[in-house]
């Protein structure tokens, strides 16, 4: 008597039923160049400096670094290479004028625009666009985000094709 198996033995998968070949790994695209303008804020009032940083970065057009000690301003500027510096006038140990002189003596930073932020000039004295005194621009604290961004855009170097940031 001839017997036949009750169940057929499993067959190995054919090439058409095999799992798909792993895809070639893709190399992630390099990150887009950061087109945000670099702003260094030097102000001993930490809460004010944080607020400026938050509002400027929220606008999308700025990368901001904050230094709260005037003596740290020059090393920070050398490392960060800002496009513009917002500088408090009245600070302990060294005032904004001393910091500005140090920055202007540095051959790599001497052309970096500086906007002074100060509570010692009233908004009426400074006007909407700031007060120019001795070739330096002073903005009265507190300053609106819109006025600050407009002033920054006006004083950023125009050498590159960067677009102004909308307030």
C-alpha positions as CSV (number, residue, x, y, z in Angstrom):
1,X,0.0,0.0,0.0
2,X,1.3,3.4,-1.0
3,X,1.0,6.2,1.5
4,X,1.0,10.0,0.9
5,X,2.0,12.5,3.4
6,X,-1.0,14.3,5.1
7,X,0.6,17.7,4.9
8,X,3.1,19.0,2.4
9,X,6.5,20.1,3.7
10,X,6.9,23.8,3.8
11,X,8.7,25.1,0.7
12,X,11.5,27.7,0.9
13,X,10.3,31.2,-0.2
14,X,10.8,32.0,-3.9
15,X,12.7,35.2,-4.8
16,X,9.4,36.9,-5.6
17,X,8.0,36.2,-2.1
18,X,11.2,37.1,-0.3
19,X,11.3,40.3,1.8
20,X,12.4,43.4,-0.1
21,X,16.1,44.1,-0.2
22,X,17.0,46.8,2.3
23,X,17.1,50.2,0.6
24,X,20.4,52.1,0.3
25,X,20.8,54.4,3.3
26,X,20.3,58.0,2.4
27,X,22.6,60.7,3.5
28,X,20.8,63.4,5.3
29,X,20.9,66.8,3.5
30,X,23.3,69.2,5.1
31,X,21.6,71.8,7.3
32,X,20.7,75.0,5.5
33,X,23.1,77.8,6.2
34,X,22.0,79.9,9.1
35,X,21.0,83.2,7.7
36,X,20.0,84.7,11.0
37,X,21.9,87.9,12.0
38,X,24.1,87.5,15.1
39,X,23.4,90.0,17.9
40,X,25.4,90.3,21.1
41,X,23.5,91.8,24.0
42,X,25.6,93.1,26.9
43,X,23.5,94.2,29.8
44,X,23.9,93.6,33.5
45,X,20.1,93.5,34.0
46,X,19.7,89.7,33.3
47,X,15.9,89.9,33.0
48,X,16.0,92.7,30.5
49,X,18.7,90.9,28.4
50,X,16.7,87.7,28.4
51,X,13.6,89.5,27.2
52,X,15.5,91.2,24.4
53,X,17.0,87.8,23.4
54,X,13.6,86.1,23.5
55,X,11.9,88.8,21.4
56,X,14.6,89.0,18.8
57,X,14.9,85.3,18.4
58,X,11.1,85.0,18.2
59,X,11.1,87.3,15.2
60,X,13.1,84.5,13.4
61,X,15.8,86.7,12.0
62,X,18.3,86.8,14.8
63,X,20.6,84.5,16.8
64,X,21.3,86.2,20.1
65,X,24.0,85.8,22.7
66,X,23.7,87.5,26.1
67,X,26.5,88.6,28.4
68,X,25.6,90.1,31.7
69,X,29.1,91.1,32.8
70,X,30.8,94.0,31.0
71,X,34.2,92.4,31.5
72,X,33.0,89.3,29.5
73,X,31.8,91.4,26.5
74,X,35.1,91.5,24.5
75,X,35.9,87.8,24.8
76,X,32.3,87.0,24.0
77,X,32.4,89.3,20.9
78,X,35.6,87.7,19.7
79,X,34.1,84.2,20.0
80,X,30.6,85.0,18.8
81,X,31.5,87.4,16.0
82,X,28.3,89.4,16.1
83,X,26.9,91.4,13.2
84,X,25.8,94.0,15.8
85,X,26.1,94.7,19.5
86,X,23.4,96.0,21.8
87,X,25.3,97.5,24.8
88,X,24.1,98.9,28.1
89,X,25.7,102.1,29.1
90,X,25.6,101.9,32.9
91,X,27.1,98.7,34.3
92,X,29.2,97.8,37.3
93,X,33.0,97.5,37.0
94,X,33.1,98.9,33.5
95,X,30.6,101.1,31.6
96,X,29.4,100.7,28.1
97,X,31.8,103.4,26.8
98,X,34.8,101.4,28.1
99,X,33.4,98.2,26.5
100,X,32.8,100.0,23.2
101,X,36.4,101.4,23.2
102,X,37.8,97.8,23.7
103,X,35.7,96.5,20.9
104,X,36.7,99.3,18.5
105,X,40.4,98.7,19.3
106,X,40.1,95.0,18.2
107,X,40.9,94.7,14.5
108,X,38.3,92.0,13.9
109,X,35.5,93.8,15.7
110,X,36.2,97.5,15.0
111,X,33.6,97.8,12.3
112,X,30.9,96.0,14.3
113,X,28.0,98.5,14.8
114,X,27.1,99.2,18.4
115,X,23.8,100.5,19.6
116,X,23.8,101.7,23.2
117,X,20.7,100.9,25.4
118,X,20.3,103.2,28.3
119,X,17.9,104.3,31.0
120,X,19.8,107.5,31.3
121,X,18.3,108.9,28.1
122,X,14.6,109.5,28.1
123,X,12.4,108.4,25.2
124,X,11.7,112.0,24.5
125,X,15.4,112.9,24.3
126,X,16.1,109.8,22.1
127,X,13.1,110.1,19.9
128,X,11.8,107.1,17.9
129,X,15.0,106.4,16.0
130,X,17.4,106.9,18.9
131,X,19.7,109.6,19.8
132,X,23.0,110.1,17.9
133,X,25.7,111.5,20.2
134,X,29.4,111.6,19.2
135,X,28.6,109.2,16.3
136,X,27.1,106.6,18.6
137,X,23.4,105.6,18.7
138,X,21.5,105.6,22.0
139,X,18.1,104.0,22.5
140,X,16.1,104.7,25.6
141,X,15.1,101.8,27.8
142,X,12.5,100.4,27.8
143,X,12.4,100.0,24.0
144,X,9.7,98.4,22.0
145,X,10.5,95.3,20.1
146,X,9.4,97.0,16.8
147,X,11.6,100.0,17.4
148,X,14.6,97.8,18.4
149,X,14.3,95.6,15.3
150,X,13.9,98.6,13.0
151,X,17.0,100.2,14.5
152,X,19.0,96.9,14.2
153,X,17.9,96.5,10.6
154,X,18.9,100.1,9.9
155,X,22.4,99.7,11.4
156,X,23.4,96.2,10.3
157,X,26.1,96.1,7.7
158,X,24.6,96.2,4.2
159,X,27.5,94.3,2.5
160,X,25.7,91.0,2.3
161,X,22.3,90.2,0.9
162,X,20.6,89.6,4.2
163,X,17.0,90.7,4.3
164,X,15.7,92.9,7.0
165,X,13.6,91.2,9.7
166,X,10.0,92.2,10.1
167,X,9.2,93.4,13.6
